[in-house]
Amino acid sequence: MAHDNHPYDESEEDTPKSRTQIKKEMLALQELGGKLCELNNERLAKIPLPDLLRNAIVEMGRIKTHNAKRRHMQFIGRLMREADHEAIADAYAQLTQVSEQHVQQQHLAERWRDQILSEGDAAINAFLLDYPSGDRQQLRQLARSAGQEASKGKPPSSARKLFRALRDCIVS
């Protein structure tokens, strides 16, 4: 027979957190606060932050001395405890994931551009098999112009245009 009011019932909800566990959680919040401090104002505006926390993060950029930065990071960690830190962490993760996807798309477009410039029409055909929304005539013209610019030693404006066209096809 189970007793509901047993004084030694150690369910997860009733056991207090150890000091070590509390410190680990606080350090994790400070670390998240540090990552938020590295964001620019435009990206920071996309994260749901209380005004006091947002102001503290912006203020962090103005602090120069090491000890003052350390104390201010502890203050940001304290503010993070009071805020909805799970929503903030989710928004930050989503923001960085979008950023990583953007970087991957940029790298893919660079690889395709380099391949098209070195291999020519065969690479354009391979690209259009993967991304049928591309304009074959435009890609061929840009590749030809980029080759001519490279041989004459001119600035690579056509290569940049080719990169933009490839990136637009990849993104869409």
DAHUFEN-V441253 format. One record per backbone hydrogen bond with DSSP energy under -0.5 kcal/mol. NH is the residue of the N-H (numbers start at 1). CO is the residue of the C=O. Records with the same first field share a line. If there is no record, write none. Layout:
NH->CO  CO
This chain:
4->2
6->3
9->6
10->8
11->9
14->11
15->11
22->18
23->19
24->20
25->21
26->22
27->23
28->24
29->25
30->26
31->27
32->28
33->29
34->30
35->31
36->32
37->33
38->34  35
39->36
44->40
45->41
46->43
47->44
49->47
54->50
55->51
56->52
57->53
58->54
59->55
60->56
61->57  58
62->59
63->59  60
69->65
70->66
71->67
72->68
73->69
74->70
75->71
76->72
77->73
78->74
79->75
80->76
81->77
82->78
83->79
85->83
88->84
89->85
90->86
91->87
92->88
93->89
94->90
95->91
96->92
97->93
98->94
99->95
100->96
101->97
102->98
103->99
104->100
105->101
106->102
107->103
108->104
109->105
110->106
111->107
112->108
113->109
114->110
115->111
116->112
117->113
118->114
119->115
120->116
122->119
123->120
124->120
125->121
126->122
127->123
128->124
129->125
130->126
131->127
134->131
136->134
139->135
140->136
141->137
142->138
143->139
144->140
145->141
146->142
147->143
148->144
149->145
150->146
151->147
152->148
153->149  150
154->149
157->155
160->156
161->157
162->158
163->159
164->160
165->161
166->162
167->163
168->164
169->165
170->166
171->167
172->168
